[in-house]
Amino acid sequence: MITGELKSKIDKIWDTIWTGGISSPITVLEQITYLMFMKLLDDIETKKEANASLFGLQYQSTVFKQGDFSVDDEGKMTIPYTELRWQNFKHKESTQMFEVVRNYVFPFIKTVNGEEKETAFSSFMQDAVFLIPSAKVLTVCVDVLSEIDMSNKDIMGDTYEYCLGKMSSAGALGQFRTPRHIINMMVQLVKPTLNDIVMDPAMGSAGFLLGVSEYITENYKTELLKKENVEHFSNNMFYGFDTDPSMLRIGAMNMLLHGVDNPTIKRQDSLSDENKKREAYSLILANPPFTGSVFEEDISKDISALCKTKKTELLFLALFIKSLKMGGRCAAIVPDGVLFGSSKAHKSIRKELVENNKLQAVISMPSGVFKPYAGVSTAVLVFTKDPSGTKDVWFYNMESDGYSLDDKRSEVKENDIPDIIERYNHLENEKERARTDKSFFVTKDEIVKNEYDLSINKYKETKYVPVEYPPTEEILAKIFELDKEIEKELLELKNLLNK
């Protein structure tokens, strides 16, 4: 989440571009992310150079190559690759910097990683346009961005989230970014491996795919030294879909910056007939749109057959089930209504999860998790595609996620996430937990008897501790005593004022 000094810097860039004459908020956002991408590319290369120098090794960048970069086929517009680096063009005189960035650097970033073949990034950058209106505006933006520490490569996603809030559109279509710490929790629950094929059908800025890539990079360092594993990780492991081309561009940029060169990222409505892949993925992580509905005639027939509804949150659950390979895992965020809704569609999708899949966990999250952009109550469902069905379900009542649950979302010491991960990884120790605890098991039979209700409040027991109050006479005597003290104090105050 963007706060403090970083927030004020993004505000300054936003206001500068807006004042420069760009009136479309989404265009402002796109221009900011393009500039951030230019800086991040250079920052990453600078770090690689420093690491190589530390070990006495020579480093040759595959991004900023030796020789010249040519904008046109005839080679009339060329510039040394070194001049395309942020650290070099930021020192140029204002007008010269504007010409270099507009005429060379922007065309260059559109081709990154896609000069020999079209990649997900290069394909979505084809329609990108550089619209910074003047040298003055660009200079302010470059100066401010140069002051920002971008060691957190997910900063573009954080910026997107913040800018959506400025546009007052976050959550309007159920589109708000999943907090990074919630993504990390879900990734650690499903434990991705290098054998997985991962999909997010409503990827946004690719937060879940990035979470998986970081988990793999951190936990499979030795295995990633093998050529076949690198090939799978870079080209065949990640699949992301969305209907918003701006989001796809940002997502593709993020994936490239995280070392995933060529993920499969496509513009498509995942619920429609244009999405034909079934039983193709071993891992799905998602936070699909919570609100709205779709045209019934556009919904894929097999999804409708599983869940007859126009509610997107239910249709996406049906999609997850259809898309998983046998034995595949899923961790998805759903609004609370999915857990206890009484419609036929609500009950049928819950029955499908319990009877024909292995529902492992229902983690109820507090309503402030998505603030300040939305106050909806949500839960994380974790399940495996397993026709043997569910035996029992682990419930956890998350009370805090490490941040205040108001609009400020300040860091607090209370945080249930480490406990959730630890307990989920040792479910054998949870069998004896009481219904008054934060976590406990509920048998399938009990869930079935309750019409597949998955709300934790249906099963949680509250321990009432009796409170003993003093006798009425004693309370009244205390009130009279307090009245006398008040009267005495008022009299003393009056005497002081009359002196």
LINMO-V225093 format. One record per residue. RES is the residue in one small letter. SS is DSSP state (@ for helix, = for strand, . for the rest). BURIAL is I if it has 16 or more other C-alpha atoms within 10 Angstrom, else O. D_LAST is the distance of its C-alpha to the last C-alpha in Angstrom with 1 decimal. Layout:
RES,SS,BURIAL,D_LAST + RES,SS,BURIAL,D_LAST
//
This chain:
m,.,O,58.2 + i,.,O,57.1 + t,.,O,53.6 + g,@,O,51.6 + e,@,O,53.5 + l,@,I,56.8 + k,@,O,55.2 + s,@,O,54.0 + k,@,I,57.4 + i,@,I,59.2 + d,@,O,56.8 + k,@,O,57.7 + i,@,I,61.4 + w,@,I,61.1 + d,@,O,59.2 + t,@,I,61.7 + i,@,I,64.7 + w,@,I,63.1 + t,@,O,62.3 + g,.,O,65.8 + g,.,O,67.1 + i,.,I,67.8 + s,.,O,66.3 + s,.,O,67.6 + p,@,O,65.2 + i,@,O,68.2 + t,@,I,69.9 + v,@,I,66.9 + l,@,I,66.9 + e,@,I,70.6 + q,@,I,70.4 + i,@,I,67.6 + t,@,I,69.7 + y,@,I,72.8 + l,@,I,71.0 + m,@,I,69.6 + f,@,I,73.1 + m,@,I,74.4 + k,@,I,71.9 + l,@,I,72.4 + l,@,I,76.1 + d,@,I,75.8 + d,@,I,73.2 + i,@,I,75.6 + e,@,I,78.5 + t,@,O,76.5 + k,@,O,75.6 + k,@,O,79.3 + e,@,I,80.4 + a,@,O,77.9 + n,@,O,79.1 + a,@,O,82.8 + s,@,O,82.1 + l,@,O,80.4 + f,.,O,83.7 + g,.,O,85.9 + l,.,O,87.2 + q,.,O,88.1 + y,.,O,86.3 + q,.,O,87.7 + s,.,O,85.4 + t,.,O,87.0 + v,.,I,84.3 + f,.,I,84.3 + k,.,O,88.0 + q,.,O,90.2 + g,.,O,91.6 + d,=,I,90.5 + f,=,I,88.9 + s,=,I,90.8 + v,.,I,89.1 + d,.,O,92.4 + d,.,O,95.8 + e,.,O,97.5 + g,.,O,95.3 + k,.,O,94.3 + m,.,O,90.5 + t,=,O,90.0 + i,=,I,87.4 + p,=,O,87.2 + y,@,I,85.5 + t,@,I,83.2 + e,@,I,81.8 + l,@,I,80.6 + r,.,I,78.1 + w,@,I,74.4 + q,@,O,74.1 + n,@,O,76.6 + f,@,I,75.9 + k,.,I,72.1 + h,.,O,72.7 + k,.,O,74.9 + e,.,O,74.0 + s,@,I,72.3 + t,@,O,75.2 + q,@,O,77.7 + m,@,I,75.6 + f,@,I,75.4 + e,@,O,79.2 + v,@,I,79.8 + v,@,I,77.5 + r,@,I,78.6 + n,@,I,82.3 + y,@,I,82.9 + v,@,I,80.0 + f,@,I,79.4 + p,@,I,83.1 + f,@,I,83.3 + i,@,I,80.7 + k,.,I,82.4 + t,.,I,85.5 + v,.,I,83.9 + n,.,I,86.0 + g,.,I,88.2 + e,.,O,90.6 + e,.,O,93.6 + k,.,O,92.7 + e,.,O,90.1 + t,.,I,87.2 + a,@,I,84.3 + f,@,I,82.1 + s,@,I,84.6 + s,@,I,85.5 + f,@,I,81.9 + m,@,I,81.3 + q,.,O,84.2 + d,.,O,82.2 + a,.,I,79.2 + v,.,O,78.4 + f,.,O,76.4 + l,.,O,74.0 + i,.,I,71.6 + p,.,O,71.7 + s,.,I,71.5 + a,@,I,71.6 + k,@,O,67.9 + v,@,I,66.8 + l,@,I,69.1 + t,@,I,67.8 + v,@,I,64.2 + c,@,I,65.2 + v,@,I,67.4 + d,@,O,64.8 + v,@,O,62.1 + l,@,I,64.6 + s,@,O,65.8 + e,.,O,62.3 + i,.,O,62.4 + d,.,O,63.8 + m,.,I,66.3 + s,.,O,67.4 + n,.,O,66.5 + k,.,I,69.5 + d,.,I,68.0 + i,@,I,65.5 + m,@,I,67.4 + g,@,I,66.9 + d,@,I,63.1 + t,@,I,63.1 + y,@,I,65.0 + e,@,I,62.5 + y,@,I,59.5 + c,@,I,61.2 + l,@,I,62.1 + g,@,O,58.4 + k,@,O,57.8 + m,.,O,60.6 + s,.,O,58.9 + s,.,O,62.2 + a,.,I,61.9 + g,.,I,63.0 + a,.,O,64.1 + l,.,O,67.6 + g,.,I,66.7 + q,.,I,67.0 + f,.,I,64.3 + r,.,I,65.0 + t,.,I,65.1 + p,.,I,62.7 + r,@,I,64.6 + h,@,O,63.5 + i,@,I,64.7 + i,@,I,68.0 + n,@,I,68.4 + m,@,I,67.7 + m,@,I,70.3 + v,@,I,72.8 + q,@,I,72.4 + l,@,I,73.0 + v,@,I,76.4 + k,.,O,77.4 + p,.,I,79.7 + t,.,I,82.9 + l,.,I,85.4 + n,.,O,87.6 + d,.,I,85.2 + i,.,I,85.4 + v,=,I,81.8 + m,=,I,80.7 + d,=,I,77.6 + p,.,I,78.5 + a,.,I,75.2 + m,.,I,74.6 + g,.,I,72.0 + s,.,I,71.3 + a,.,I,73.5 + g,@,I,70.8 + f,@,I,72.8 + l,@,I,76.0 + l,@,I,74.1 + g,@,I,72.6 + v,@,I,76.1 + s,@,I,77.5 + e,@,I,74.9 + y,@,I,75.5 + i,@,I,79.3 + t,@,I,78.9 + e,@,O,76.7 + n,@,O,78.8 + y,.,O,82.3 + k,.,O,82.5 + t,.,O,86.0 + e,@,O,87.4 + l,@,I,86.3 + l,@,O,88.6 + k,.,O,91.5 + k,@,O,92.9 + e,@,O,93.3 + n,@,I,89.7 + v,@,I,88.4 + e,@,O,90.5 + h,@,I,89.1 + f,@,I,85.5 + s,@,I,85.9 + n,@,I,88.1 + n,@,I,88.4 + m,.,I,85.4 + f,=,I,82.6 + y,=,I,82.7 + g,=,I,79.8 + f,=,I,79.8 + d,=,I,77.4 + t,.,I,77.7 + d,.,O,75.4 + p,@,I,77.3 + s,@,I,74.1 + m,@,I,73.2 + l,@,I,76.8 + r,@,I,76.6 + i,@,I,73.4 + g,@,I,74.8 + a,@,I,78.1 + m,@,I,76.2 + n,@,I,74.2 + m,@,I,77.4 + l,@,I,79.2 + l,@,I,76.4 + h,.,I,76.5 + g,.,O,80.2 + v,.,I,81.6 + d,.,I,84.1 + n,.,I,85.5 + p,.,I,83.8 + t,=,I,85.1 + i,=,I,82.4 + k,=,I,83.3 + r,=,O,81.8 + q,.,I,82.5 + d,.,I,81.1 + s,.,I,81.5 + l,.,I,81.6 + s,=,I,84.4 + d,.,I,88.2 + e,.,O,88.1 + n,.,I,86.8 + k,.,O,90.1 + k,.,O,89.5 + r,.,O,89.4 + e,.,O,89.4 + a,.,O,89.1 + y,=,I,86.0 + s,=,I,85.1 + l,=,I,81.4 + i,=,I,79.0 + l,=,I,75.3 + a,=,I,73.4 + n,.,I,70.3 + p,.,I,71.9 + p,.,I,70.3 + f,.,I,68.2 + t,.,O,68.0 + g,.,O,70.5 + s,=,O,74.1 + v,.,O,77.5 + f,.,O,80.5 + e,@,O,82.6 + e,@,O,85.8 + d,@,O,84.6 + i,=,I,84.0 + s,.,I,86.7 + k,@,O,88.9 + d,@,O,88.8 + i,@,I,85.0 + s,@,I,84.9 + a,@,O,87.4 + l,@,I,85.1 + c,.,I,81.9 + k,.,I,82.3 + t,.,I,79.0 + k,.,I,77.5 + k,=,I,74.4 + t,@,I,74.5 + e,@,I,72.7 + l,@,I,75.4 + l,@,I,78.2 + f,@,I,77.3 + l,@,I,77.5 + a,@,I,81.0 + l,@,I,81.8 + f,@,I,80.7 + i,@,I,83.0 + k,@,I,85.9 + s,@,I,85.4 + l,=,I,85.3 + k,=,I,88.5 + m,=,I,89.3 + g,=,I,87.1 + g,=,I,84.6 + r,=,I,80.9 + c,=,I,78.0 + a,=,I,74.2 + a,=,I,72.5 + i,=,I,69.0 + v,=,I,68.8 + p,=,I,66.1 + d,.,I,65.1 + g,@,I,66.9 + v,@,I,70.2 + l,@,I,69.5 + f,@,I,69.1 + g,.,I,70.2 + s,.,O,72.3 + s,.,O,74.8 + k,@,O,78.4 + a,@,I,78.1 + h,@,I,75.2 + k,@,I,77.0 + s,@,I,80.3 + i,@,I,78.9 + r,@,I,77.1 + k,@,I,80.3 + e,@,I,82.3 + l,@,I,79.9 + v,@,I,80.2 + e,@,I,83.8 + n,.,I,85.6 + n,.,I,83.4 + k,=,I,81.7 + l,=,I,77.9 + q,=,I,76.3 + a,=,I,72.6 + v,=,I,69.8 + i,=,I,66.6 + s,=,I,63.7 + m,=,I,61.1 + p,.,I,57.5 + s,@,I,56.8 + g,@,I,54.8 + v,@,I,57.9 + f,@,I,58.8 + k,.,I,55.3 + p,.,O,54.2 + y,.,I,57.5 + a,.,I,58.0 + g,.,I,56.4 + v,.,I,59.6 + s,.,I,60.3 + t,=,I,63.5 + a,=,I,65.8 + v,=,I,68.6 + l,=,I,72.0 + v,=,I,74.5 + f,=,I,78.1 + t,=,I,81.7 + k,.,I,84.7 + d,.,I,86.6 + p,.,O,88.7 + s,.,O,88.5 + g,.,I,85.0 + t,.,I,81.8 + k,.,O,81.6 + d,=,I,77.8 + v,=,I,74.8 + w,=,I,72.0 + f,=,I,68.5 + y,=,I,65.4 + n,=,I,61.8 + m,.,I,60.3 + e,.,I,56.5 + s,.,I,55.7 + d,=,I,57.8 + g,=,I,55.8 + y,=,I,53.5 + s,.,I,50.5 + l,.,I,51.5 + d,.,O,49.3 + d,.,O,50.2 + k,.,O,49.2 + r,.,I,51.8 + s,.,O,50.2 + e,=,O,52.1 + v,=,O,51.0 + k,=,O,52.5 + e,=,O,53.6 + n,=,I,57.2 + d,.,I,59.9 + i,@,I,62.7 + p,@,O,64.0 + d,@,O,64.2 + i,@,I,66.0 + i,@,O,68.6 + e,@,O,69.1 + r,@,I,69.5 + y,@,I,71.8 + n,.,O,74.0 + h,.,O,74.3 + l,@,O,74.5 + e,@,O,76.8 + n,@,O,73.7 + e,.,O,71.8 + k,.,O,74.1 + e,.,O,72.1 + r,.,O,68.7 + a,.,O,66.9 + r,.,I,65.8 + t,.,O,62.2 + d,.,O,62.5 + k,.,I,62.0 + s,=,I,65.8 + f,=,I,68.7 + f,=,I,72.2 + v,=,I,73.3 + t,=,O,76.9 + k,@,I,78.9 + d,@,O,79.9 + e,@,O,76.2 + i,@,I,75.6 + v,@,O,78.7 + k,@,O,77.6 + n,.,O,74.3 + e,.,O,76.3 + y,.,I,75.8 + d,.,I,72.0 + l,.,I,70.7 + s,.,I,66.9 + i,@,I,65.4 + n,@,O,63.2 + k,@,O,66.4 + y,.,I,67.3 + k,.,I,64.0 + e,.,O,62.8 + t,.,O,59.1 + k,.,O,58.1 + y,.,O,55.5 + v,.,O,53.5 + p,.,O,52.2 + v,.,O,48.5 + e,.,O,47.5 + y,.,O,44.2 + p,.,O,42.5 + p,.,O,43.3 + t,@,O,41.4 + e,@,O,39.8 + e,@,O,38.4 + i,@,O,37.0 + l,@,O,35.3 + a,@,O,33.9 + k,@,O,32.3 + i,@,O,30.9 + f,@,O,29.3 + e,@,O,27.9 + l,@,O,26.3 + d,@,O,24.9 + k,@,O,23.2 + e,@,O,21.7 + i,@,O,20.5 + e,@,O,18.9 + k,@,O,17.2 + e,@,O,15.9 + l,@,O,14.6 + l,@,O,12.7 + e,@,O,11.0 + l,@,O,10.3 + k,@,O,8.9 + n,@,O,6.5 + l,@,O,5.5 + l,@,O,5.6 + n,@,O,3.8 + k,.,O,0.0
//
